[in-house]
Each structure stands twice: as structure tokens, then as C-alpha cells.
Amino acid sequence: MAPESSPYSGPELAELRTDLAAIVTGGLVTDNVAEKGRELLGLEIVASQVQLPAGADEDVRDQAFTEALTAVLKEAVEKRLLFRRYRRLLRYVLPLQAEYLGKSIKERRIAAGMNMTKKPVKPGTIRTYYEPRALDELAKVLVEMEAEHRGEQSAM
């Protein structure tokens, strides 16, 4: 008989979802992630990927955590997210594609709308309809990944 795993003790789903929405606005750039990604940066799956040299300053730490978070989000989106349209949308709005890192959220939503389905989707529809649902699903995936990493039972 397999040993029972303990209940999930990581960051709450709602907190992760709130951080994801805050991150989308400014994108996956170091200053934005450091300022708005508190709960996301508290995930053990993120912290476990960070390798810092001894005596690393705040800027180096922030950059390392941003890179680790980006790697975790890429894995979550590309390998775990079930819905194709949400994967496509999140590649642009987070953004997980390097060429969109310096772009405004409006430009990223336009790109997502052009690449999500056969027919273009308006940026307003992306923002109000698709993006919230995609972020909800991504937050669930992150909780599942964190629970697995901790050896705990996911509530999902």
C-alpha cells in the first residue's frame, strides 16, 4: 500500500491567479516579476531551479528568479495545459516568446488574437473572455505541479 501524501500546503490557487494577472500586464521582465510575482516566486518548483553565485546581489537574484519562473511557466503551458487555444494565447500575453518581451500588453493581445484561432480575435475579447480563463487554467496547473514537487496531494 502506498503511503498517503499530505494535503497541499503551497500558495493558494487564488493568490497564484492574482499574481498571474498582475504579471501579464507588464510581462515576464525582471522588474515586473520581482514586484508583482510574490506568490509565484514562493513556489518551490521555481526556487528549486534558481542557482545563485555566493554573494549575489538583489539584481542577480531577481534575474535568476525571473528566469526560473519563466522556465516553470513554459513547462506548464507547453506540457501541461490541456487547451490548445489557451497555450497559444499565453505564449503571447505572458509572453513566453522572446520577441514579445518588450511589447506592450495591447500589442501582445493583438498578436494572441491573430494567432489563437483561424479567425482573428479582437484584443478586447482576449482580455475579457479568453485571458481570464487561460490564467485560471494555468493557476490550476501550477498548483498541481507544486503539489507533485512537494510530494503532496493536490486539491485540484
C-alpha positions as CSV (number, residue, x, y, z in Angstrom):
1,M,0.0,0.0,0.0
2,A,1.4,3.4,-1.0
3,P,2.0,5.9,1.8
4,E,-0.6,8.7,1.9
5,S,0.6,12.1,0.9
6,S,-0.1,15.1,3.0
7,P,-2.5,17.8,1.8
8,Y,-1.3,20.6,-0.4
9,S,0.5,23.3,1.6
10,G,1.8,25.6,-1.1
11,P,0.5,29.0,-2.2
12,E,-3.3,29.2,-2.7
13,L,-4.8,29.0,-6.1
14,A,-6.5,32.4,-5.8
15,E,-3.2,34.1,-4.9
16,L,-1.3,32.5,-7.8
17,R,-4.1,33.5,-10.1
18,T,-3.9,37.1,-8.9
19,D,-0.1,37.2,-9.4
20,L,-0.5,35.8,-12.9
21,A,-2.9,38.5,-13.8
22,A,-0.6,41.2,-12.4
23,I,2.4,39.7,-14.3
24,V,0.5,39.7,-17.6
25,T,0.2,43.5,-17.6
26,G,4.0,44.1,-17.6
27,G,5.2,40.8,-18.9
28,L,7.9,38.4,-17.8
29,V,10.5,41.1,-17.3
30,T,12.7,41.2,-14.1
31,D,11.3,44.3,-12.5
32,N,7.7,43.3,-13.1
33,V,8.2,39.8,-11.8
34,A,10.1,40.9,-8.7
35,E,7.4,43.5,-7.9
36,K,4.2,41.6,-8.7
37,G,5.1,37.9,-8.6
38,R,5.3,37.3,-4.8
39,E,3.3,34.1,-4.6
40,L,4.7,32.8,-7.9
41,L,8.2,33.3,-6.7
42,G,7.3,31.4,-3.5
43,L,6.6,28.2,-5.4
44,E,9.2,25.6,-4.5
45,I,9.2,24.5,-8.2
46,V,10.6,27.9,-9.0
47,A,13.0,28.2,-6.1
48,S,14.5,24.8,-6.9
49,Q,15.6,26.0,-10.3
50,V,17.4,29.0,-9.1
51,Q,21.2,28.8,-8.9
52,L,22.9,31.8,-7.4
53,P,26.6,32.5,-7.0
54,A,27.8,33.3,-3.5
55,G,27.2,36.9,-2.6
56,A,24.7,37.6,-5.4
57,D,23.2,41.0,-5.2
58,E,19.5,41.8,-5.5
59,D,19.5,42.3,-9.3
60,V,21.2,39.0,-9.9
61,R,18.7,37.2,-7.6
62,D,15.7,38.9,-9.3
63,Q,17.0,37.9,-12.7
64,A,17.6,34.3,-11.6
65,F,14.1,34.1,-10.2
66,T,12.6,35.6,-13.3
67,E,14.4,33.0,-15.5
68,A,13.3,30.2,-13.2
69,L,9.7,31.4,-13.2
70,T,9.7,31.7,-17.0
71,A,11.0,28.1,-17.3
72,V,8.3,26.8,-15.0
73,L,5.6,28.7,-16.9
74,K,6.9,27.4,-20.2
75,E,6.7,23.9,-18.9
76,A,3.2,24.4,-17.5
77,V,1.9,26.0,-20.7
78,E,3.6,23.7,-23.2
79,K,3.4,20.4,-21.5
80,R,0.6,20.5,-19.0
81,L,-2.1,22.9,-20.2
82,L,-4.8,21.0,-22.0
83,F,-6.5,23.6,-24.1
84,R,-4.6,24.5,-27.3
85,R,-6.1,28.0,-27.6
86,Y,-5.0,28.8,-24.1
87,R,-1.5,27.6,-24.8
88,R,-1.4,29.8,-27.9
89,L,-2.8,32.8,-26.0
90,L,-0.4,32.5,-23.1
91,R,2.7,32.3,-25.4
92,Y,1.9,35.9,-26.4
93,V,0.3,37.6,-23.4
94,L,2.7,36.4,-20.7
95,P,4.9,36.4,-23.1
96,L,6.7,33.2,-23.4
97,Q,8.1,34.1,-26.8
98,A,11.2,36.2,-26.6
99,E,10.2,38.6,-29.4
100,Y,7.2,39.8,-27.4
101,L,9.1,40.5,-24.1
102,G,9.4,44.3,-24.8
103,K,6.0,44.7,-26.3
104,S,3.0,46.4,-24.6
105,I,0.1,44.3,-23.4
106,K,-2.0,45.7,-26.2
107,E,0.5,44.5,-28.8
108,R,0.7,41.1,-27.1
109,R,-3.1,40.7,-27.0
110,I,-3.3,41.7,-30.7
111,A,-0.7,39.0,-31.5
112,A,-2.5,36.5,-29.4
113,G,-5.8,37.3,-31.2
114,M,-4.1,36.9,-34.6
115,N,-2.6,33.5,-33.7
116,M,-5.1,31.8,-31.4
117,T,-7.7,30.6,-33.9
118,K,-8.3,30.6,-37.6
119,K,-10.3,33.8,-37.4
120,P,-8.7,36.8,-35.6
121,V,-10.0,37.5,-32.2
122,K,-10.2,41.1,-31.0
123,P,-7.9,42.3,-28.2
124,G,-10.9,43.2,-26.0
125,T,-12.3,39.7,-26.4
126,I,-8.9,38.3,-25.5
127,R,-8.7,40.5,-22.4
128,T,-12.3,39.9,-21.1
129,Y,-13.1,36.4,-22.2
130,Y,-10.1,34.2,-23.1
131,E,-7.3,35.6,-20.9
132,P,-9.1,35.1,-17.6
133,R,-10.0,31.5,-18.4
134,A,-6.5,30.8,-19.6
135,L,-5.0,32.2,-16.4
136,D,-7.4,30.2,-14.3
137,E,-6.3,27.0,-16.0
138,L,-2.6,28.0,-15.7
139,A,-3.0,28.6,-12.0
140,K,-4.6,25.1,-11.6
141,V,-1.7,23.6,-13.4
142,L,0.8,25.4,-11.2
143,V,-0.9,24.1,-8.1
144,E,-0.7,20.6,-9.5
145,M,3.0,20.9,-10.4
146,E,3.8,22.4,-7.0
147,A,1.9,19.6,-5.2
148,E,3.8,17.0,-7.2
149,H,7.1,18.7,-6.4
150,R,6.3,18.8,-2.7
151,G,5.1,15.2,-2.7
152,E,1.7,16.4,-1.6
153,Q,-1.8,15.7,-2.7
154,S,-3.3,18.3,-5.0
155,A,-6.7,19.7,-4.2
156,M,-7.4,20.0,-8.0
